[in-house]
Amino acid sequence: STNDNIKDLLDWYSSGSDTFTNSEVLDNSLGSMRIKNTDGSISLIIFPSPYYSPAFTKGEKVDLNTKRT
């Protein structure tokens, strides 16, 4: 799965397969991303290096379970 690939490559993974589905980006700074989940909860993703941080824009709907090139 994508989560397993992410865990292998970046040494982190989401707690559940649907945790981030259709989430909204609240803040996207180097090395971290703060997103609002569909259930209203807030998730903070910490990347091991700023270079791993994907370029999402604030307010964009994202599904982090789908690989983005």
C-alpha positions as CSV (number, residue, x, y, z in Angstrom):
1,S,0.0,0.0,0.0
2,T,1.0,3.6,-0.3
3,N,1.1,3.9,3.5
4,D,3.6,1.1,3.7
5,N,5.7,2.7,0.9
6,I,5.7,6.0,2.8
7,K,6.6,4.3,6.0
8,D,9.5,2.5,4.3
9,L,10.8,5.6,2.5
10,L,10.2,8.4,5.1
11,D,9.8,6.3,8.3
12,W,6.3,7.7,9.0
13,Y,2.8,6.6,8.3
14,S,-0.8,7.6,9.0
15,S,-2.7,5.9,11.8
16,G,-5.4,4.7,9.5
17,S,-5.9,4.3,5.8
18,D,-8.6,7.0,5.6
19,T,-7.2,9.4,8.1
20,F,-6.2,12.0,5.6
21,T,-8.7,11.4,2.8
22,N,-10.0,14.6,1.3
23,S,-8.4,16.7,4.0
24,E,-7.9,20.4,3.7
25,V,-4.4,21.9,4.0
26,L,-4.4,24.6,6.7
27,D,-0.7,25.2,6.8
28,N,2.2,23.9,4.7
29,S,5.6,24.9,5.9
30,L,8.9,23.2,5.2
31,G,9.1,20.0,7.0
32,S,5.6,19.9,8.3
33,M,2.0,20.1,7.2
34,R,-1.1,20.9,9.3
35,I,-4.4,19.6,7.8
36,K,-8.0,19.5,8.8
37,N,-9.6,16.1,8.4
38,T,-13.1,15.4,7.2
39,D,-14.1,14.5,10.8
40,G,-13.0,18.0,11.9
41,S,-9.9,16.8,13.7
42,I,-6.5,18.4,13.0
43,S,-3.5,16.4,12.0
44,L,0.1,17.6,12.0
45,I,2.5,15.7,9.7
46,I,6.2,16.0,10.4
47,F,8.5,15.2,7.5
48,P,12.0,13.9,8.3
49,S,13.5,16.6,6.0
50,P,12.1,19.8,4.5
51,Y,12.9,18.3,1.1
52,Y,10.3,15.6,1.6
53,S,7.5,18.1,2.2
54,P,5.0,17.9,-0.7
55,A,4.0,21.2,-2.4
56,F,0.3,21.5,-1.5
57,T,-1.3,24.8,-1.4
58,K,-3.4,26.2,1.5
59,G,-7.0,25.3,1.2
60,E,-6.3,22.5,-1.4
61,K,-8.2,19.3,-0.9
62,V,-5.8,16.5,-0.6
63,D,-5.8,12.7,-0.3
64,L,-2.4,11.7,1.1
65,N,-3.2,8.1,0.5
66,T,-2.8,8.8,-3.2
67,K,0.7,9.2,-4.5
68,R,1.4,12.6,-5.8
69,T,4.3,13.2,-8.3
